[in-house]
Amino acid sequence: MVSSFACAPCEQITEQITGSIPRHTIRRFAIYESRYRDPRRPWLGTLRQPIPFLFRFYCNCNYEEVSNDELLQENSPPICNHLLAVLTLYECQRLAQFGPLEKRILKLKKILDGNLWSFETMHDKFNETAQYSWCGSVYVRNPKEAPTHTVTQKNNTWTCTCKGFQYHKKCKHPKLIQERIIAREEALQNRRELCISLATLSLK
């Protein structure tokens, strides 16, 4: 979305442009049962067995780890929207082991379990990344969180309110605005030429 206005006296151009959608990282950590010794493999010593479908999750926009079994508790900690979908799908999968899901939980699962938040796809992605690190992780983006930046041109000097311009005095947004201004002017020129051609034909 781009909107603009110009100040005639000072010939200043100001435009609003939507920035890049931020990417958040969600990490998954296994929760283990108490240690035990496998009598068939005593040389391995004491082992820990992960609890099926019970994990702790962390999002880099939130500073608390939350397990999916805390989702339905009354004193559950506050969570972000990114973790809500992940925790819901994992908790539905965990509760399905003990019997049919409640209607309200099943309805919420059907809403979330689409192409974007499919449990199978998400679980496979976590497991795939967990092979190369000590925890699994996925990246999520929310288009609604895209920031809006203000690009201003005054006295042939371009400025932007994004963090890249604040720290480095340069960014991609002024160039994008220049390209859009040129495209608008070309479209306006084509419209003028079309109107002139139609007027000339009508006079003939």
PyMOL commands that set and color helices and strands:
alter all, ss='L'
color gray80, all
select helices_A, chain A and resi 42-44+68-70+81-98+103-112+119-130+143-145+163-168+173-203
alter helices_A, ss='H'
color red, helices_A
select strands_A, chain A and resi 2-7+12-18+23-32+36-37+46-47+50-59+66-67+136-141+148-154+157-160
alter strands_A, ss='S'
color yellow, strands_A
deselect
rebuild
show_as cartoon
